[in-house]
């Protein structure tokens, strides 16, 4: 093959023809400017010279050039007069013009004296080329879909490994606490004081609640990932939801010696799913309590305007560095020594709030610490 272009870029049949110098069919590849890019041996013999790099039309008699130019634009078969030398008369040749990628064309043909090439064969060649083109596009699409599926599978496998590792880490402490309590309760027959039993029961309750919160958060993250959360939005007092979350987290706050208070101003009725909003506030309050120094306070503030109800949860902990204030809402992102919920709590909170048409962000108050704020649509009076 005499070549100025890689045949690997062509469809299979065209590459085979252009590679073969033993094939009887002449094959000529031209680019969008109608310049010859490559030929096989049969084409070089038919044209009596190497025409790679030359304008294709110059190889034909002037009377055939308009017909060939039209065929290059529309495809099809044509009978042409090949330009002869000084001593030879023009020869009649027949070509089928077939489209290739990148506005290129492949001319497949032979001398008119070769009886194996006919108009019917040309039409059949065109039909099969169309079929090959459709098949090539289908294969390319399927290859792309397989690549996407593989990428998705690798992503899910990485998430599974990360989730397994974070769950194993976050469940270790409450499970260890349950084990210790169980061993001490086993001493009941040895005269364990009732006050000690009561303290152990409270510790056991805290550990169980911590594991339950973790499991709920993981399940919520899975449902969010699979787009399986269906909201049941009703007019709900956000203040009531906050106070229920504070009561539920009282054991954790007592353990950390952290006080939690709520202040509401204005109409706090929001159009939300009360259950999922409780999950959001549980995540934000538990996060604040874990990061608050012992003996400090967590403050919840709620206010409403004509369109939104805004809620903020503030602690006096180390705060969130500016460079992490967006990334902290990503999956498995944990910050600080007291991070929990497998790094999913804030991810779930953001997803649930966005489903409500709301938003969440974090800022640092002038007094330090972190303030997580969110807003949701207000309920219509």
Legacy VTK file of the C-alpha trace (Angstrom):
# vtk DataFile Version 3.0
C-alpha trace
ASCII
DATASET POLYDATA
POINTS 381 float
0.000 0.000 0.000
1.182 3.482 -0.864
0.054 5.508 2.119
-0.115 8.983 3.631
-2.642 7.942 6.313
-2.998 5.071 8.768
-5.478 2.417 7.495
-6.293 1.528 11.101
-8.436 4.652 11.091
-10.665 3.177 8.354
-13.552 0.719 8.490
-12.499 -2.934 8.286
-13.201 -3.643 4.620
-11.520 -0.429 3.421
-8.402 -1.104 5.505
-8.186 -4.632 4.058
-8.444 -3.388 0.472
-5.883 -0.652 0.961
-3.423 -2.986 2.678
-3.643 -5.641 -0.049
-1.359 -5.331 -3.056
-2.551 -8.723 -4.337
-6.247 -7.837 -4.540
-7.695 -7.240 -8.043
-9.920 -4.393 -6.858
-8.338 -0.966 -7.090
-8.833 1.082 -3.917
-8.152 4.821 -3.605
-8.606 6.837 -0.421
-9.184 10.597 -0.806
-9.630 13.274 1.871
-12.198 16.081 2.089
-10.183 18.189 -0.389
-10.315 15.316 -2.948
-6.563 14.710 -2.567
-5.371 11.103 -2.788
-4.273 9.894 0.640
-3.552 6.216 -0.041
-3.859 3.558 -2.753
-3.329 -0.174 -3.018
-1.202 -1.958 -5.610
-4.110 -2.556 -7.989
-4.905 1.179 -8.055
-1.281 2.101 -8.731
-1.227 -0.385 -11.614
-4.543 0.890 -12.976
-3.366 4.512 -12.868
0.151 3.600 -14.097
1.796 5.680 -11.370
1.828 6.678 -7.704
-0.799 9.406 -7.277
-0.628 9.784 -3.460
-0.649 13.496 -2.616
-2.131 14.504 -5.973
-5.662 15.844 -6.653
-7.764 12.866 -7.698
-9.557 14.703 -10.519
-6.287 15.245 -12.421
-6.058 11.491 -13.090
-9.196 11.619 -15.270
-10.162 13.215 -18.556
-11.773 16.673 -18.278
-15.137 15.314 -19.405
-15.212 12.832 -16.502
-14.208 15.227 -13.754
-17.670 16.749 -13.214
-19.206 13.269 -12.997
-16.535 12.154 -10.504
-16.900 15.311 -8.387
-20.658 14.685 -8.158
-20.078 11.057 -7.148
-17.608 12.170 -4.450
-20.329 14.380 -2.975
-23.280 11.989 -3.172
-21.735 8.513 -3.448
-22.745 5.881 -5.981
-21.138 4.322 -9.038
-19.785 6.012 -12.132
-18.050 5.160 -15.416
-15.064 7.408 -16.112
-12.355 8.002 -18.664
-8.925 7.582 -17.156
-6.428 10.085 -18.540
-4.058 8.389 -20.955
-0.382 9.058 -21.624
0.955 10.639 -24.819
0.990 7.268 -26.598
-2.056 5.628 -24.962
-5.739 6.391 -25.441
-7.971 7.081 -22.413
-9.318 3.946 -20.745
-12.796 3.361 -19.390
-12.897 2.530 -15.668
-15.776 2.053 -13.255
-15.732 3.081 -9.585
-18.025 2.824 -6.593
-17.599 5.823 -4.261
-18.070 4.883 -0.595
-18.120 7.233 2.407
-15.575 7.008 5.220
-15.137 8.888 8.494
-13.922 12.474 8.452
-15.490 13.399 5.071
-13.120 10.980 3.325
-14.100 8.728 0.429
-12.881 5.352 -0.808
-13.097 4.632 -4.534
-13.291 0.939 -5.349
-13.147 -0.095 -8.994
-11.424 -1.643 -11.983
-11.031 -1.419 -15.712
-14.292 -1.815 -17.612
-12.850 -4.896 -19.271
-12.882 -6.822 -15.994
-16.293 -8.487 -16.116
-16.475 -9.300 -12.369
-17.364 -5.674 -11.556
-20.847 -4.481 -12.496
-23.430 -1.831 -11.589
-25.332 -4.369 -9.483
-22.157 -5.274 -7.627
-21.536 -1.602 -6.997
-24.975 -1.139 -5.478
-24.473 -4.240 -3.333
-21.116 -2.887 -2.184
-22.772 0.384 -1.203
-25.525 -1.464 0.698
-23.021 -3.567 2.591
-20.956 -0.508 3.380
-24.057 1.093 4.943
-24.638 -2.058 7.001
-21.019 -2.044 8.133
-21.360 1.611 9.105
-24.452 0.891 11.224
-22.723 -2.090 12.829
-19.610 -0.021 13.551
-21.676 2.678 15.251
-23.546 0.069 17.307
-20.287 -1.535 18.401
-18.831 1.854 19.307
-21.931 2.702 21.360
-21.856 -0.657 23.124
-18.153 -0.249 23.855
-18.874 3.162 25.374
-21.693 1.725 27.485
-19.446 -1.110 28.662
-16.763 1.404 29.575
-19.261 3.448 31.565
-20.549 0.325 33.314
-17.006 -0.691 34.194
-16.254 2.758 35.588
-19.478 2.642 37.614
-18.626 -0.837 38.936
-15.136 0.286 39.954
-16.654 3.323 41.671
-19.173 1.183 43.565
-16.454 -1.255 44.584
-14.346 1.604 45.938
-17.381 2.930 47.849
-18.053 -0.526 49.261
-14.486 -0.855 50.496
-14.542 2.642 51.981
-17.908 2.076 53.634
-16.759 -1.236 55.109
-13.657 0.395 56.561
-15.500 3.377 58.028
-18.294 1.227 59.471
-15.757 -1.076 61.106
-14.038 1.962 62.620
-17.175 3.761 63.788
-18.871 0.686 65.243
-15.818 -0.404 67.200
-16.233 2.077 70.078
-19.950 1.554 70.824
-19.581 -2.221 70.480
-16.635 -2.182 72.879
-18.736 -0.171 75.326
-21.584 -2.704 75.063
-19.107 -5.508 75.766
-17.732 -3.780 78.845
-21.220 -3.058 80.186
-22.251 -6.674 79.594
-19.252 -7.929 81.562
-19.976 -5.607 84.476
-23.669 -6.516 84.488
-22.547 -10.097 84.795
-21.367 -9.213 88.284
-24.913 -8.474 89.484
-24.840 -11.607 91.591
-21.682 -10.322 93.298
-23.458 -7.392 94.923
-23.031 -4.704 92.226
-24.544 -1.448 93.636
-27.828 -0.288 92.065
-26.343 3.108 91.317
-23.650 1.394 89.291
-26.277 -0.712 87.494
-28.204 2.462 86.623
-25.061 4.123 85.247
-24.240 1.022 83.201
-27.775 0.943 81.792
-27.458 4.565 80.675
-24.110 3.814 79.064
-25.599 0.810 77.309
-28.471 2.978 76.069
-26.068 5.565 74.669
-24.054 2.924 72.829
-27.159 1.348 71.318
-28.497 4.763 70.235
-25.154 5.598 68.662
-25.169 2.385 66.625
-28.807 2.941 65.652
-27.999 6.459 64.415
-25.088 5.132 62.406
-27.210 2.427 60.792
-30.004 4.907 60.009
-27.508 7.268 58.392
-25.956 4.536 56.255
-29.392 3.357 55.091
-30.384 6.950 54.296
-27.200 7.402 52.257
-27.969 4.241 50.254
-31.529 5.403 49.550
-30.252 8.831 48.553
-27.678 7.281 46.214
-30.329 5.095 44.579
-32.802 8.005 44.324
-35.331 6.109 46.439
-36.351 8.877 48.840
-39.983 9.914 48.461
-40.890 12.945 50.565
-44.240 13.394 52.309
-44.202 17.159 52.779
-46.660 18.796 55.140
-46.812 22.035 57.112
-44.519 21.237 60.046
-43.220 23.305 62.962
-39.447 23.182 62.595
-39.162 24.172 66.243
-41.034 20.999 67.257
-38.741 18.847 65.109
-35.683 20.496 66.688
-36.894 19.909 70.233
-37.651 16.248 69.473
-34.118 15.820 68.117
-32.666 17.499 71.225
-34.596 15.097 73.476
-33.430 12.089 71.463
-29.800 13.169 71.755
-29.937 13.953 75.463
-27.886 10.826 76.393
-25.070 11.880 74.034
-25.158 15.477 75.337
-25.082 14.244 78.963
-22.120 12.002 78.218
-20.214 14.935 76.723
-21.454 17.355 79.448
-22.759 19.661 76.717
-25.914 21.736 77.088
-28.235 22.167 74.096
-30.709 25.052 73.803
-33.143 26.186 71.108
-34.424 29.700 70.389
-37.143 30.341 67.808
-38.281 33.632 66.306
-41.272 34.172 64.060
-43.309 31.562 62.225
-41.229 28.368 61.967
-43.708 26.304 59.965
-41.974 24.765 56.940
-43.168 22.593 54.064
-41.083 19.505 54.871
-41.171 15.784 55.493
-41.026 15.703 59.300
-39.298 12.302 59.450
-36.497 13.204 57.052
-36.120 16.653 58.598
-35.687 14.894 61.953
-32.836 12.884 60.372
-31.186 16.111 59.195
-31.417 17.751 62.625
-30.277 14.567 64.348
-27.160 14.572 62.134
-26.408 18.264 62.682
-26.987 18.179 66.449
-24.988 14.973 66.957
-22.165 16.504 64.918
-22.211 19.686 67.024
-22.309 17.784 70.328
-19.381 15.579 69.329
-17.232 18.579 68.394
-18.237 20.838 71.274
-15.755 20.981 74.199
-16.963 19.364 77.408
-18.895 21.818 79.528
-19.738 24.061 76.553
-23.059 24.750 74.842
-24.699 24.013 71.497
-27.190 26.623 70.307
-29.999 26.134 67.785
-31.636 29.221 66.270
-34.734 29.177 64.044
-36.281 32.084 62.188
-38.752 32.498 59.352
-39.431 35.045 56.620
-42.004 35.205 53.834
-40.367 32.465 51.750
-38.060 30.375 53.915
-37.444 29.026 57.383
-33.786 29.132 58.399
-32.171 27.032 61.101
-28.624 27.170 62.454
-26.744 24.842 64.801
-23.706 26.403 66.472
-20.993 24.842 68.608
-17.835 26.112 70.281
-15.544 23.497 68.796
-12.541 23.891 66.466
-14.654 25.013 63.482
-14.261 24.056 59.831
-11.321 25.438 57.797
-12.411 27.522 54.777
-10.893 25.043 52.321
-13.120 22.248 53.691
-16.435 24.098 53.864
-17.644 22.603 50.587
-15.897 19.226 50.718
-17.208 18.480 54.215
-20.609 17.643 52.670
-19.100 14.946 50.433
-19.478 11.227 51.100
-17.119 9.739 53.685
-15.648 13.140 54.466
-14.760 13.378 58.132
-13.167 16.259 59.972
-11.725 16.313 63.460
-11.106 13.620 66.063
-14.806 13.312 66.974
-16.206 12.676 63.486
-18.949 10.078 63.265
-21.728 8.575 61.128
-19.121 7.004 58.816
-18.612 10.421 57.232
-22.146 10.282 55.818
-24.204 12.492 58.140
-23.552 15.800 56.403
-23.760 14.150 52.973
-27.226 12.814 53.804
-28.287 16.161 55.286
-27.340 18.049 52.138
-29.071 15.509 49.875
-32.304 15.563 51.887
-32.367 19.360 52.062
-31.793 19.679 48.319
-34.711 17.299 47.730
-36.806 19.758 49.759
-35.662 22.620 47.544
-33.445 23.941 50.332
-29.724 24.356 50.881
-27.086 23.948 53.597
-23.797 25.674 54.326
-21.274 26.102 57.128
-19.736 29.299 58.477
-17.640 30.412 61.394
-19.179 32.800 63.962
-17.109 35.680 65.301
-16.915 33.855 68.617
-15.355 30.790 66.947
-16.589 27.251 66.463
-18.805 26.184 63.598
-22.298 27.204 62.581
-24.172 24.881 60.226
-27.091 26.665 58.590
-29.879 25.480 56.324
-33.071 26.867 54.881
-36.194 25.177 53.555
-39.364 26.538 51.940
-41.874 28.035 54.323
-45.316 26.474 54.560
-48.124 28.524 53.035
-50.295 30.014 55.828
LINES 1 382
381 0 1 2 3 4 5 6 7 8 9 10 11 12 13 14 15 16 17 18 19 20 21 22 23 24 25 26 27 28 29 30 31 32 33 34 35 36 37 38 39 40 41 42 43 44 45 46 47 48 49 50 51 52 53 54 55 56 57 58 59 60 61 62 63 64 65 66 67 68 69 70 71 72 73 74 75 76 77 78 79 80 81 82 83 84 85 86 87 88 89 90 91 92 93 94 95 96 97 98 99 100 101 102 103 104 105 106 107 108 109 110 111 112 113 114 115 116 117 118 119 120 121 122 123 124 125 126 127 128 129 130 131 132 133 134 135 136 137 138 139 140 141 142 143 144 145 146 147 148 149 150 151 152 153 154 155 156 157 158 159 160 161 162 163 164 165 166 167 168 169 170 171 172 173 174 175 176 177 178 179 180 181 182 183 184 185 186 187 188 189 190 191 192 193 194 195 196 197 198 199 200 201 202 203 204 205 206 207 208 209 210 211 212 213 214 215 216 217 218 219 220 221 222 223 224 225 226 227 228 229 230 231 232 233 234 235 236 237 238 239 240 241 242 243 244 245 246 247 248 249 250 251 252 253 254 255 256 257 258 259 260 261 262 263 264 265 266 267 268 269 270 271 272 273 274 275 276 277 278 279 280 281 282 283 284 285 286 287 288 289 290 291 292 293 294 295 296 297 298 299 300 301 302 303 304 305 306 307 308 309 310 311 312 313 314 315 316 317 318 319 320 321 322 323 324 325 326 327 328 329 330 331 332 333 334 335 336 337 338 339 340 341 342 343 344 345 346 347 348 349 350 351 352 353 354 355 356 357 358 359 360 361 362 363 364 365 366 367 368 369 370 371 372 373 374 375 376 377 378 379 380
